[in-house]
Amino acid sequence: MLVNTLYIDFSDGEQRNLQEYEVQCDAQRKMATVALISTEERIRLNELARQAESAVSVGGAVAAVEPHDPSDIVFISICVLAVILMVIAVIWLVLL
């Protein structure tokens, strides 16, 4: 699974407005999802990441890398392109 994070800053002067989106591309199921990440969820995800890092450092586990199917690479490329187009669309809407 490929996960991209998109940050959009709508801040204006003293008012801070930063939105975070998570784009998940699952190459095996050929599916992509986009979700808005709240502040509470960001804190929870950071805590889970710290726990996972400490578990890996204690256990010394090393993940095996599997070769990818060419269709997976194409799907991941399409997902990355979708994220880029989404950024362009948001910028275009902001400029209107």
C-alpha positions in Angstrom: 0.0 0.0 0.0 1.3 3.4 -0.9 0.3 6.3 1.3 0.8 10.0 0.4 0.1 13.0 2.6 -1.1 16.3 1.1 -0.9 19.5 3.2 -2.9 22.5 2.1 -2.3 25.8 3.9 -5.3 28.2 3.7 -3.8 30.5 6.4 -4.5 34.2 6.1 -2.6 36.6 8.3 -3.0 35.6 12.0 -5.7 33.0 11.2 -4.0 29.6 10.7 -5.8 27.0 8.6 -3.7 23.9 7.6 -5.6 20.9 6.2 -4.0 17.5 5.9 -5.3 14.8 3.5 -4.1 11.2 3.3 -4.2 9.4 -0.1 -4.0 5.6 0.1 -3.4 3.5 -3.0 -3.8 -0.2 -2.6 -2.1 -1.8 -5.6 -3.4 -5.3 -5.0 -7.1 -4.3 -4.9 -6.6 -1.5 -7.5 -8.3 1.0 -5.1 -7.5 4.5 -3.9 -9.0 6.5 -1.1 -8.6 10.1 0.1 -9.4 11.1 3.7 -9.2 14.4 5.7 -7.0 13.9 8.7 -8.1 15.7 11.9 -5.8 17.0 14.6 -6.9 14.2 17.0 -6.3 11.5 14.4 -2.8 13.0 13.6 -1.9 12.8 17.3 -3.1 9.1 17.4 -1.2 8.3 14.2 2.0 9.8 15.6 1.7 7.8 18.8 1.2 4.6 16.8 4.2 5.4 14.7 6.3 5.9 17.8 5.1 2.6 19.2 5.9 0.8 15.9 9.4 2.3 15.8 10.2 1.2 19.3 8.8 -2.3 18.6 11.1 -2.6 15.5 14.1 -1.3 17.3 13.6 -3.8 20.2 12.7 -6.8 18.0 15.2 -6.0 15.2 12.8 -7.1 12.5 13.6 -6.4 8.9 10.9 -6.4 6.3 11.4 -8.4 3.1 11.0 -6.5 -0.1 8.8 -8.3 -2.7 9.2 -7.6 -6.4 6.3 -5.6 -7.9 4.1 -6.5 -10.8 4.2 -4.0 -13.7 0.5 -3.3 -13.3 1.1 -2.3 -9.7 3.7 0.3 -10.8 1.2 1.6 -13.4 -1.5 1.9 -10.7 0.8 3.6 -8.3 1.8 6.1 -11.0 -1.9 6.8 -11.7 -2.4 7.4 -7.9 0.5 9.8 -7.8 -0.8 11.6 -10.9 -4.2 11.9 -9.2 -2.6 13.5 -6.2 -0.8 16.0 -8.4 -4.0 16.8 -10.3 -5.9 17.2 -7.0 -3.2 19.8 -5.9 -3.6 21.7 -9.2 -7.4 21.7 -8.8 -7.3 23.0 -5.3 -4.8 25.7 -6.3 -6.9 26.7 -9.3 -10.1 26.9 -7.0 -8.2 29.0 -4.5 -7.1 31.4 -7.3 -10.6 31.8 -8.5 
